[in-house]
Amino acid sequence: MKIVINQDLALVSPDRHSISWLVKYLNDGDIYTNTLKIPKDYGRNDALKFFNFCKRQHSKIGMENNLMVLHQPSGEIIGGIGSWLKYGIDAHKDEIGYWLAKPYRNKGYTTVVVKNYCHYLFEKRPSLERIEAGIFLHNIASQKVLSKCGFSYEGIMRNEALKDGMLHDTAWYSLLRQDFYEKQNRNIR
């Protein structure tokens, strides 16, 4: 599967080609600090587990849920985005998470990826009415991305995330289907 976003970016299915890029870019202290589930000292076994998880999930739900961000000019996998399916494929809400490799940050890439992924989810999952994202309070850049994508700030959940044995507060954002299409006027690129 490939969703072309623009001349620089596309969303693609995870494949074995992704593994080396995941190892290269996810072994980054900033990504570890800003995400809940990406392991520290990310290695080949972590990438293989993720790839196999994606294959099983695709078989189970019949769609790609976790997508890789392809930098088309270089051919590199430079990021990832997915939803958690915490409530099931037919639920009215879901939570997303994403990351982008350090050399590609501050170029507006994350914003267009999140917008296009939300459009993908709303199109593929007719029952989905609400997309949520919980962000560590220190991750100001990600909070700005969500605001640019039309997400509404809903507040802080205290002691919501457990990471490395410590509880963390998270800022919560949401995007409703109706708001997405009104704010974006179907022009998501």
N, C-alpha and C positions, 0 to 999 in steps of 0.2 A: 504494500500500500504506500502511496506517496501523495501528499497534499502539498502542492507548490504554493508557497506564501508570496514570494517575490523572487527576483533574480538571485538573491543571496541565500534565502532560506526555504526549507521544505520540512514537513513533518513526515517521518518514515517509520515503518515497522521496525522493531528491534530485530536484528539478525546477528549471525556470528561475526560479521564484519564490525559490528558495534562494540564487541568485547574489548578490543585493543584501545579504542577511543575512550571507553568508560574507565578503563584502568588508568589511562594517561590523564584524564581530566578530573575524575572523582577523587583522586588522591590529593585533595586540596583542603587545607585547614579551614578556609572560609566556607566552603560547601558543607563540610562536616559541622561547623559551628552553627550554620544557618538552617540546617535541615534536621528532621527528627529521626529518620530511618536509614540514612546513608551511613554505612560504617566508617569508622576511623581507619586509616591505613588501608584504603580500598585496594583490593588486589584482584587477580584473575579469577579466583574462586568466587569472590563476591559477584563479579560480572557474570560468570557462568550461572550462578544461582538466580540472578535477576533474569537472564535470558530464558532459562528454563521455566521460571515463574510466569513470564510473559506468554510463553508458548502454551502452558497449561491454562492460563486465564483466557486466552483467545479461544481455545477449544471449548472451554466451559461456557463462555458468554456469547461467543459468535461475533465478536468485534475486537478490534485493537483498542486497548484501553490505555496502555502506556506507549508513548511515541517518542522517538528520538528526533532531535533537532539536527538536520543536515545542513552544513554550510556548503552550498552548492559549488561555489568557485574552487574551494580546496578539497571537497569530498570528505571532509572531516565530520564526525558526529561531535557536536559541540554542546549538547544539552539534552535534557529530557523533561517530559511533562506527562502527568498521568492523574487519574482519579482513583480514589481509594476503594470505591464500591463498598463502603462500610454498611450500607443499608440494602444492598442488592442492586442488580441491574435495572429493575423496574421501579426503584424508589423515586420519590419526588425531589430528593436532594442528594448531593454527593460533595465530597471534599477533593480539592486538587492540590498537587504539589509540583514543584518544578525546580530546575537548576540550570545554570549556564556556565560554561568554561570561562575562566578568568580572562584570557586574551580577547574574548568576544563581548565582554561587558561594556556598558556605557555607550552602546551604539543603537539603542532602541530595539534590539532584537527580542529581549524578553517580553516587552509589551506586545509586539505583533504576534509572538508565539502564543501568549496567553489568550489574546483576543481570538485567534484562529482556532485554538484548541477548544475554547468555550463554544464557539460556533459549531465545531465538529460534534461536541457532546450534545448540544441542543438539537442538532439535526439527527443524530443517530439514536438518541434516547428520548422519544416523544413524551414520556412521563416525567422527565427531568424538568423541574421548575426553578430549582435553586442550586447554585454552585457556591460552596463555601471555601474559605482558605484561612487557616490559622498560621500566624506569623510570629516568630519570636520578637519581642519588643525591640531588641537591638538591631534587627534587620530592617532598617529604615528604607533601604533601596527597594526591597520587595513590597513594602507597604505602598511606596510611591507607584510601583508598577500596577498594583491592583487598583489604585485610585484612577490611574490613567486608562485602565481597561473598563471603567464604569462600575467597579465594585463599590459598595457602600460600607463604610466603617460602622461596625456594630458595637464595639466595646472590647474590654479586656476581660479575659477569663483568667482568674488568679489560680496559680498552681495547676494549670491545665496540662502541661506537658512534663513528662518524666524523661530526663536525659542524663546519662552518666550518674545516676543516683541522686540527681538534684531536680527539684520542681521548678518549673519556669512559667511565668505569666506569658500569655499569647494575646496578640491583637487579632480580632476576628473581623473578617470581611465577607460580604455576600453579594452575589449577582443573581438577580431574578431574570427569568426568560424574557418577560415583557419589557423590563428595563434595558436589557441587552439590545433588543431589536429597536427600541425607541431611541436609545442613546447612540447606537451605531448606525441607524438608518440602513441596516443591512450592508453597510460599507465597512467591512472589518479590516481591510488591509491598510 
